[in-house]
Amino acid sequence: MKTNDMKFGKVNEQWVLRVLVILFTFHFSPLTSWSQTKNTEVLFETTAGNIRIALYDETPLTRDNFLKITRMGVYDSLLIHRVIKNFMIQSGDTNSKHAKPGQLLGTGDFDYTTEAEFRLPQIFHRRGVVAMARESDKVNPERRSSACQFYIVWGKIYTDDRLIAKVQERLDSATQGQVKLLTPEMIEVYKTVGGTPHLDGQYTVFGEVVEGMDIVEKIQGVQTDKNDRPLEDIRILKATVTKDLPQPKPEKKASAKKVTKKPVRKK
């Protein structure tokens, strides 16, 4: 065998091994098999295609609020108003329903926030998860979540260990050293599946895409203006709770028992 053939053989073997590691990690690893409890689902019918998400029971406050907002029809006709390639797609701006072309968006919301629910290292910003947007730390030091604005993570694959180290430095700076949870399992996911690790411990992740990641990929690659709004509107036509929480059974009323009064005899 020629030297070039031998080199090709080694490269080919390394490539096959790499693919097998990625497949094993994605499908069989306890952490990356997405083992969170998921009893509820929401379907987004968009002009780009359908995206179905499952909500985590481990973040009950965020889950319940998201289901409530969806049932109210808030997401119907809203735009996916913010898109950053190799990062994320965002929706939920209540001002976007009747927005004019080129209108700056991002401030539409309700007059309340929800408590942060960070669940590191089990739940983190891997590709495909759904998280709530929020105001900056300067005005929101508790990192409470928006009532209705959310984003779906695309991110990138971190093949260089030095980039991972820089991400940890960035987390240290952003959280004053409070988030030191880039575990070996998390790092492996970021190196094989991808995501946005610099957001960990700062935004509440509450669900994941279970159908339609090809649609997410297509949307995150569209052309946008200087404010990250897609040049051609992408709209959520309808959002539906397709799998809801079990409703409590109505309590049975105690049956009234007729009491027969005995006549009182006077002595």
C-alpha positions as CSV (number, residue, x, y, z in Angstrom):
1,M,0.0,0.0,0.0
2,K,1.2,3.5,-0.9
3,T,2.0,6.0,1.8
4,N,-0.8,8.2,0.6
5,D,-3.2,5.3,0.8
6,M,-2.0,4.6,4.4
7,K,-2.6,8.2,5.4
8,F,-6.0,8.2,3.8
9,G,-6.8,4.9,5.6
10,K,-5.8,6.4,9.0
11,V,-7.8,9.6,8.3
12,N,-10.8,7.6,7.2
13,E,-10.6,5.4,10.4
14,Q,-10.4,8.5,12.5
15,W,-13.4,10.0,10.7
16,V,-15.5,6.9,11.2
17,L,-14.5,6.7,14.9
18,R,-15.5,10.4,15.3
19,V,-18.9,9.7,13.7
20,L,-19.5,6.7,15.9
21,V,-18.7,8.7,19.0
22,I,-21.1,11.5,18.0
23,L,-23.9,8.9,17.3
24,F,-23.3,7.1,20.6
25,T,-23.2,10.4,22.5
26,F,-26.4,11.7,20.9
27,H,-28.4,8.5,21.2
28,F,-27.2,6.6,24.2
29,S,-25.5,8.9,26.7
30,P,-27.6,9.3,29.9
31,L,-27.1,13.1,29.8
32,T,-27.6,13.6,26.0
33,S,-30.6,11.2,25.7
34,W,-32.5,14.1,27.1
35,S,-33.9,12.2,30.0
36,Q,-35.9,15.1,31.5
37,T,-39.5,14.4,32.3
38,K,-41.7,15.7,29.5
39,N,-45.5,15.4,29.9
40,T,-46.6,18.4,27.9
41,E,-46.1,19.5,24.3
42,V,-46.8,22.6,22.2
43,L,-47.0,22.7,18.4
44,F,-46.0,25.8,16.5
45,E,-47.4,26.0,13.0
46,T,-45.2,28.6,11.2
47,T,-44.9,29.9,7.7
48,A,-41.6,28.0,7.5
49,G,-43.0,24.7,8.8
50,N,-44.0,23.0,12.0
51,I,-42.0,22.9,15.2
52,R,-43.0,20.8,18.1
53,I,-41.5,21.3,21.6
54,A,-41.8,19.3,24.8
55,L,-41.7,21.1,28.1
56,Y,-39.7,19.9,31.2
57,D,-41.5,19.0,34.4
58,E,-38.3,20.0,36.2
59,T,-39.1,23.7,35.5
60,P,-42.8,23.8,36.6
61,L,-43.2,27.5,37.0
62,T,-42.0,28.3,33.5
63,R,-43.8,25.3,32.0
64,D,-47.1,26.3,33.6
65,N,-46.8,29.9,32.5
66,F,-45.9,28.9,28.9
67,L,-48.9,26.6,28.7
68,K,-51.2,29.4,30.0
69,I,-49.8,31.9,27.5
70,T,-50.3,29.3,24.7
71,R,-53.8,28.5,25.7
72,M,-54.6,32.2,25.7
73,G,-53.7,32.4,22.0
74,V,-50.9,34.9,22.6
75,Y,-48.4,33.3,20.2
76,D,-50.9,33.1,17.3
77,S,-49.8,35.4,14.5
78,L,-46.6,36.6,16.2
79,L,-43.4,36.9,14.2
80,I,-40.1,35.1,14.8
81,H,-38.7,38.6,15.2
82,R,-35.1,37.9,16.0
83,V,-32.7,35.5,14.3
84,I,-28.9,35.2,14.7
85,K,-27.2,32.6,12.6
86,N,-25.3,29.9,14.5
87,F,-26.9,31.2,17.7
88,M,-30.7,31.1,18.1
89,I,-34.2,32.1,16.8
90,Q,-36.5,34.2,19.1
91,S,-40.3,34.9,19.2
92,G,-43.0,36.0,21.6
93,D,-42.9,39.8,21.1
94,T,-46.5,40.8,21.5
95,N,-45.9,43.9,19.4
96,S,-44.9,41.8,16.4
97,K,-48.4,40.7,15.4
98,H,-49.1,43.8,13.4
99,A,-45.5,45.1,12.9
100,K,-44.7,47.1,9.8
101,P,-41.7,46.0,7.6
102,G,-38.5,47.1,9.2
103,Q,-40.1,48.0,12.5
104,L,-37.7,47.5,15.5
105,L,-39.0,44.7,17.7
106,G,-38.1,43.1,21.0
107,T,-39.9,45.1,23.7
108,G,-43.4,43.6,23.6
109,D,-44.2,41.6,26.8
110,F,-46.6,41.3,29.7
111,D,-46.3,43.3,32.9
112,Y,-44.9,40.4,34.9
113,T,-41.9,38.1,35.0
114,T,-41.4,34.5,36.2
115,E,-38.9,33.2,38.7
116,A,-35.6,31.8,37.3
117,E,-35.4,28.0,37.2
118,F,-31.8,26.9,36.6
119,R,-31.2,23.2,36.6
120,L,-27.5,22.8,35.9
121,P,-25.8,20.5,35.0
122,Q,-28.8,18.3,34.0
123,I,-30.5,21.0,31.8
124,F,-28.3,23.3,29.8
125,H,-28.0,25.2,26.5
126,R,-27.4,22.4,24.1
127,R,-28.7,22.7,20.5
128,G,-32.5,22.3,20.3
129,V,-33.5,23.4,23.7
130,V,-36.0,26.1,24.4
131,A,-35.4,28.9,26.9
132,M,-37.0,32.2,28.1
133,A,-35.6,35.6,27.2
134,R,-35.2,38.2,29.8
135,E,-34.0,41.7,30.7
136,S,-30.3,42.3,31.4
137,D,-28.7,41.8,34.7
138,K,-28.4,45.5,35.3
139,V,-32.2,45.9,35.7
140,N,-32.9,42.2,36.5
141,P,-30.3,40.9,38.9
142,E,-32.4,37.9,39.8
143,R,-32.5,36.9,36.1
144,R,-36.2,36.5,36.1
145,S,-37.7,35.3,32.8
146,S,-39.9,37.2,30.4
147,A,-43.6,36.3,30.6
148,C,-43.8,35.3,26.9
149,Q,-40.6,35.9,24.9
150,F,-38.6,32.7,24.2
151,Y,-35.8,31.4,22.0
152,I,-34.7,28.1,20.5
153,V,-31.0,27.4,20.6
154,W,-29.0,26.5,17.5
155,G,-25.5,27.5,18.5
156,K,-22.3,26.0,17.2
157,I,-20.1,22.9,17.8
158,Y,-17.0,23.6,19.9
159,T,-14.3,21.4,18.5
160,D,-11.4,23.4,20.2
161,D,-10.8,22.9,23.9
162,R,-9.4,26.4,24.0
163,L,-12.8,27.8,23.0
164,I,-14.4,25.8,25.8
165,A,-11.9,27.3,28.3
166,K,-12.8,30.8,27.0
167,V,-16.5,30.1,27.5
168,Q,-15.8,29.1,31.1
169,E,-13.8,32.4,31.6
170,R,-16.8,34.3,30.1
171,L,-19.2,32.5,32.5
172,D,-16.9,33.3,35.4
173,S,-17.0,37.0,34.4
174,A,-20.7,37.1,33.8
175,T,-21.7,35.3,37.0
176,Q,-18.9,36.4,39.3
177,G,-17.7,32.8,39.4
178,Q,-21.1,31.3,40.4
179,V,-21.4,29.1,37.3
180,K,-18.5,26.5,37.2
181,L,-20.6,23.7,35.9
182,L,-19.2,22.9,32.5
183,T,-18.9,19.2,33.4
184,P,-17.1,16.7,31.2
185,E,-20.5,15.4,30.1
186,M,-21.6,19.0,29.1
187,I,-18.4,19.7,27.3
188,E,-18.8,16.5,25.3
189,V,-22.2,17.5,24.2
190,Y,-21.0,21.0,23.2
191,K,-18.2,19.4,21.2
192,T,-20.5,16.9,19.4
193,V,-24.0,18.2,19.3
194,G,-23.4,22.0,19.8
195,G,-25.1,24.8,21.6
196,T,-24.5,28.1,23.5
197,P,-22.7,27.3,26.7
198,H,-22.0,31.0,27.5
199,L,-25.7,31.3,28.4
200,D,-25.7,28.5,31.0
201,G,-26.9,29.5,34.5
202,Q,-28.2,32.8,33.2
203,Y,-31.4,32.0,31.2
204,T,-34.0,29.4,32.1
205,V,-34.1,26.4,29.8
206,F,-37.5,24.8,30.0
207,G,-38.0,22.5,27.0
208,E,-36.6,21.1,23.8
209,V,-37.6,20.6,20.2
210,V,-38.8,17.1,19.5
211,E,-39.9,17.7,15.9
212,G,-38.9,20.3,13.3
213,M,-35.2,20.9,14.0
214,D,-34.8,21.1,10.2
215,I,-37.2,24.0,10.3
216,V,-35.1,25.7,13.1
217,E,-32.0,25.2,11.0
218,K,-33.6,26.8,8.0
219,I,-34.9,29.8,10.0
220,Q,-31.6,30.4,11.7
221,G,-29.9,30.8,8.4
222,V,-32.2,33.4,6.8
223,Q,-31.1,36.9,5.9
224,T,-31.8,39.6,8.5
225,D,-31.5,43.4,8.9
226,K,-29.2,45.3,11.2
227,N,-31.5,44.5,14.1
228,D,-31.5,40.8,13.5
229,R,-35.1,40.8,12.2
230,P,-35.7,38.5,9.2
231,L,-36.0,40.4,5.9
232,E,-39.0,38.2,5.0
233,D,-41.5,37.8,7.8
234,I,-41.6,34.3,9.4
235,R,-44.8,34.0,11.4
236,I,-46.3,31.6,14.0
237,L,-49.7,31.0,12.4
238,K,-50.9,29.0,15.4
239,A,-49.6,27.6,18.7
240,T,-51.5,24.7,20.2
241,V,-51.0,22.7,23.4
242,T,-51.1,19.2,21.9
243,K,-50.2,17.4,25.1
244,D,-51.4,18.9,28.4
245,L,-51.0,18.3,32.0
246,P,-53.5,15.7,33.5
247,Q,-56.4,17.5,34.9
248,P,-57.4,16.7,38.5
249,K,-60.5,14.6,38.8
250,P,-63.4,16.4,40.3
251,E,-64.0,15.5,43.9
252,K,-67.1,13.5,44.6
253,K,-69.6,15.2,46.7
254,A,-70.6,13.3,49.8
255,S,-74.1,11.9,49.3
256,A,-76.6,13.3,51.8
257,K,-77.9,10.8,54.1
258,K,-81.5,11.2,55.1
259,V,-81.9,11.0,58.8
260,T,-85.3,9.9,60.2
261,K,-86.0,11.7,63.4
262,K,-87.6,9.6,66.1
263,P,-90.6,11.2,67.8
264,V,-89.7,12.5,71.2
265,R,-92.1,11.2,73.8
266,K,-92.8,13.4,76.7
267,K,-92.7,11.7,80.0
